Every structure is written in C-alpha cells, then in structure tokens.
Amino acid sequence: MKIKGLQVGEYAVKTVSGKRDLVFDCKHCPYGASISDDYRCRFHVFSGLGELDADLIVFAEVYERVYEEKQVGMLTEIARLGKKFENEAIWSSGNLGLPEFEKNFGERHDALVTITHELISYDPISAYLQCLQELKRVADLAKSSDENARKDWLFYLKTLNYVKEQFEKTVLIDEAKKVLIRLKEIPDSRDFYRMFFDAQIKPAFIGSRLAFEQKEDFELLDDYVVAKSSVQIFKHPNKPQKMYFINPPEYSLPPEKYGIWSEVKGIVHSLKPGKINISAISKSRKYFERIYEGTIMDTAKKYNIKLTAEEISELAEIVARYTVGYGILEILLSDRHITDIYLDAPIGAKPIYIVHSEFGQCVTNISYSEEEASALISKLRAMSGRPFDESHPVLDFDLEELQTRVAVIGPPLSPDGAAFAFRLHKTTPWTLCQFVDNKMITPLGAGLLSFFVDNQATMLVTGSRGSGKTSLMQALMLEIPQNSRILVQEDTLEIPVPYMKEIGFNIQRLKTRSPISVSRTETEVAPEESLRTALRLGDSALILGEVRSLEAKVLYEAMRVGAAGNIVMGTIHGDSAYSVWDRVVNDLGVPNTSFKATDLVVVARPIRFSGSLERVRRVSQVTEVKKHWISDPEREGGLLDLMLYDTKKDNLDLLEDNLKESDLFSKLSKISGLTMQEMWQSIRMNASSKEFLVKLRQDLNLPEILEAENTVIANNKLLLLKQDQIEKFGSVDYDAVLGEWKNWTREVFAKRLSVKKK
C-alpha cells in the first residue's frame, strides 16, 4: 500500500525547531499508530532508525503522536544493536559451538536468529526474555552433559552471555530489568512498552504537542476545569517542580468532528474580515463564533453528520481559539490560578512552564512550536502597532481582554530566538481578609494598615518581584472610603480598575509609556507628565502602579506641598525600608527632605521555611519614616519599625515599645483629634472585623465573603455604623459599633450570601 508516495514502513524526515523529525504518514495505514501497542509500528521505527539519526518520531494521522528525544534514544540504541548483531554475524557457525558438535548448530542458529535478528526488530523486550530462557536451558544442559559436550555447550553459552550483555547495555532493557526484578510474573511485553512510550499527542494542524506521562507514581494535588479543559496538578516523586497537565477537548475529538473542524478552519482562513482590524477581531469573539456555528452546521449537513446545538457551539469555540484567539495558550491565559507563563528560547526545546498561585512553579505538558510563536508575534505586532525586529528586539504589550501583560524578546537580545513572558493580573483584587486567611498578614497588621489608609497616610509598598507587593497595594486600595476619588497611574495595567468601578469606587486610570525603551511608542505619555496631569485632575487619592524613574521627583514634590490631596500609595522594588530610601534618594535623585513625605514603608517578602522549596508570601515589616534626621535615616534613627515579622513564630509582631517614639501617631492625633487610646481602639476594631470575616468564611464554608465586592460592603457598613455614633454622640463606642456590625454581618449579610450561593 502506498501512502503519499511512500511504501508502508517508509518515512520522511523534516527539520522542525532545529530537531530532525522522523515522520510516518499513518492516515491510511491498517495498523495502529502506536509504538507501545503495535509491533508493526515498532518494526517500521527500528527500520528507519537503523538508517538515520532522528530526534523525534511522529506518527501522523488524524492526530499526531510524537515520541520525544529520550524515547527516541532508547529506540535508536535497539536499532543500532540489531545492526551490530547483523554486522558481527552473531548467528554464524563460528559462534555456535565446537566443530565436532555441528549437529547442534541448526537449532542454535535458529534461536540466535530469532533473538538477534527477528524479535529484536519489533519486540526487543521479548527478544531479551527469550535470550534469558535460552541461557537457562543451555546452562542446565551444560551441567548434565559429559566433559566434551559440556565444553561445546559452554562455547555456545559464551555467545548467549555476550548477546545478553549487549542487550543490558541499552537503556530500554536496563529499565525493563528494574521492573522485572520487582514482579513475580512476567507480564505481556506490551505493558513494558506502555511504561516507556507514552506519546505526546496533537491534532495534525495544531503546532502544540501535549505529553501524557504515566501518572501512577504521581500524587494528585488538584484538579479543576478551565475553558472546558481538564486541569490536573501533580507532585512528581523525583522532581521539585509540580506537573501541570491540561487536556483540551480539541485533543480528543472523534474523527468526524475533527474532519468538520479541519474543513471549517480552512474556510475561515479564506474569509476576508473587511475593514475590521485584528484588535477589533479579538474583541468580537462572540460575533465570529456565531459565524463559525453557521459554517459548522453547513459542513455537517454536507457530510450528513448529526451534531447537537451544544456540539456545534463547542466546535465553534475551538475554531475561534485557533483563528481569532491565542490557540492552546488561551487555556492557560484563562486559568486565573496562574500568575505567570514562560516560553523560553528556543521555542519547543522545553515544555511551557507556569507559576501557579497555590502550587508555585509548575512544568506543563505543552510543547509550543516555532510556527505558533511566529504567528503569535505577528498578531501582537499588529495589535500593538509596535515594531519587533532586530532593531527593536523587545515587544511589551497589555492584552486587556485577558487581563494579561506580555513581554516578547527576540534576537539579538535573545540569541536563541523569540521568548515570551506573560503576567496574568488577578481580575478581582486581593483583600486584606484574604491575606489574613492565608497568613500573609496578621489581623492586627491588617487593622493597622487599614487605619493608616483611612487617615490618609502616605505609603510605599515594597518587595521583590513575586513578593505580592502589587496585590497588597490593591488590597489597601479597597480600604479607601468610597466617598473618595481615586486616580491610578500605571505603565502596565495590573490594577483591576474596571472591576473596582463595578463595585462602587470612583476611579480613573492613566496609562503611561512603557519603561522598556525599545518597546515605547511616541503616542504614549511619559510617567512624569502623566503625574503632573493627574495632580490637576482634582482632589483625589493617588495610586502609582510602580515608582520607577523621573516620576518619583514629581510625586515627592506633590506630596511635600500637599498638592496630591488625599492618600498617596505606590509600589517600588526593594527588600526593606532602608533599601527604599536608598533607591528613591540615591538612584532616583529625590532629595532627603522630599523623601520624608513618606509616612510608611510596608515590606512584602517571599519566605522559604527551613530551606523548603515552597515559598509563602508574608508582610515582613511595617516601618514609619520619621522626620527629624538629615542624611542617613538608618544611622540617625529615622526609620522606626512598628511591626516586624518573626520567622520562627510565623507572625508579624507589634513592637509596642517603639510606638512611644512614633511621630506619625502624634501627627494623626493632631489632624483627627483622636487620642492614642481611641486610635488603637479603632485599629483593633478594624483588626477584629477582618478576623471575624475570616472566621465566618471558615465556619460557613463561604469563601465568597472574603472577595472584594463583599469585603467592601462589610467595610462600608462598619464605617457607616461608626459615622452614626459620631453624629449621635460626638464620639465612638468602638465595642458597641463592632458588636452591632458583627450581628449584622452574621445574621443578615452572611445569610444573604449563603442563599445567593445556593
């Protein structure tokens, strides 16, 4: 039978991503396209590998089954061993015994030919097992024979031992031996091949390949569904990273649906979208899915294939994913448990890896292709309007519809080719209650920071990348009373401003020029100019996504003269209050006198307990910047720690003795008219309210109560109850307010949420 000009068992070789693929066209082959399940497939593979070197083996049919380099290496060893036995003529008379016992040569010749020529070419494990059986038979005969015959049997036994040793030098047989030792009975050889030769699979016209390893030894940590694709996360017994496996529906479609999808995709590519640009296409997803549904119905009717409305819709979503969408990456980008996605150069050499909010860094089962990477770069270039070439080797862009920032680098900056980094922004902001729940901060720490926000202190939140500083600042933003206006300035759109608008905040976002020079456009506004504009937009709380460069001087000028109006918050890279001063003053050129306008520095830090591989985020320091120092705040006592993290206790401790030296509490007392006792009553009321919501979440199994939309409602109720007391009595009974609030929260608010959940 011929397959596209090739005889069954013949092959084609092509180079993909710098690797040589040995490709078998299996579309019309009557045998099964599986090394583990079909001995004829193994025969064809060994024949090919005996003639040439290959990195990957591909069985191409409706789906491509791809065997990776380690597996191909095992098969190549066997193919070469077969050639070695053939070249040595291991079954020749000189290896069979003593000449005077030539009568035994026929049987021995047949046994060696079977083991080293026939079986090895399609079932090397059975060949090895048969070699062991022949060895045992011959050893037994040698023991029971007279001296002359024994010499003859030992001669033949030496040949068999040589064959055995050559088999055992191969990785496949060595690994099979390790399994055999543990087994009481010898299983079917196909069970061995299934252990070693799981294939990566993919539909023929999708570039990404999925690996599905044997998972018996893996510990399942979590499983859930994203974009109708199953996600499983495993702990590997021998690797520090977790394993993140996805199984999208398009990788397991039946042939008739696959045929419809393939034809519809071809039709779609021939369509001209007219005046709609690629950016508009990405925002008109539902429109295109409806068009695809019609095409799918027509195609199914043409081939007399019956599809339900649900099946048509599912196929339309898949077609859209690979035309106007982002392909297999779209599933990862839809998983909001993921914070980062990385595709390193050269593309395809290693699987995609991700950072999971709960399980840290994970290796996926997805191998991306160079073709997909090139198509994605073209799409990003068109959407952003930015160049990407050797003169502009960096492309930095926000995918607003996916709440994601993508950074692409290419040659000459990345000499091995293009590489991608995706940062997924949380669509709903973290809350202080959620941070209390996962121990990032203590209830008292949350209450203290909430008090400072309410009293318009100026804060910088600092930490390394991945420490949670931006998430912490978002949680603090939710503590701003909703009768305030908020201005947010960012160069990358990480703060979920649209969501905050939905839950009742008066908030305006300003998008500034990218900090990466090769990724800038002339139409974007510089951060310092944007900030000057923000200061003219009225009395507002001012939030800076990150303090990076020249805008720092403008910010501190505004803070110093009070022009910013309300609370000012921003994030900045650092690992301590002193490092923030060093960065702001020595690197960014802000005078010491201006830096003193900072009231607080809050430090977030990833912690690895006892050298563990796992990292947890903790608020490690809350430090007041005092005002009476001249040149070095640390040496002159200008940095006063109010709270410090104790790793041994895993607790953020309040340093009560330091409170006596605080300038900030004295300033806030003068501004608000509150005594120190009243301020701490307010702080502890805030802390108790956060702790109470966390307890309700645990008691009622109601995680929704800690989400932003609900903590804001609860916080508003607390502020209104406090305001009622001020209006009625001119002061606040904090215990009474807290008691009334707890009763409302438990009896009214929590019950309402429970009913809504049901």
Secondary structure by P-SEA (a helix, b strand, c coil): ccccccccccbbbbbcccccccccccccccccccccccaaaaaaaaaaaacccccbbbbcccbbbbbcaaaaaaaaaaaaaaaaaaaacccccccccccccccaaaaaaaaaaacccccccccaaaaaaaaaaaaaaaaaaaaaccaaaaaaaaaaaaaaaaaaaaaaacaaaaaaaaaaaaccccccaaaaaaaccccccccccccbbbbbccccccccccccccccbbbbbbbbccccbbbbbbbcccccccaaaaaaaaaaaaaaaacccccccaaaaaaaaaaaaaaaaaaaaaaaaaacccccaaaaaaaaaaaaaaaacccccccccccccccccccccccccccbbbbbcccccccccbbbcaaaaaaaaaaaaaaacccccccccbbbbbcccccbbbbbbccccccccbbbbbbbcccccccaaaaaaaccccaaaaaaaaaaaaabbbbbbbbccccaaaaaaaaaaaaccccbbbbbbbcccccaaaaaaaaccbbbbbbbccccccccccccccaaaaaaaaaaccccbbbbccccccaaaaaaaaaaacccccbbbbccccccaaaaaaaacccccccccccccccbbbbbbbbbcccccbbbbbbcbbbbbcccccccccccccccccccccccccccccccccccccaaaaaaaaaccccaaaaaaaaaaaaaaaaaaaaaaaaacccccccaaaaaaaaaaaaaaaaaaaaaccccaaaaaaaaaaaaaaccaaaaaaaaac
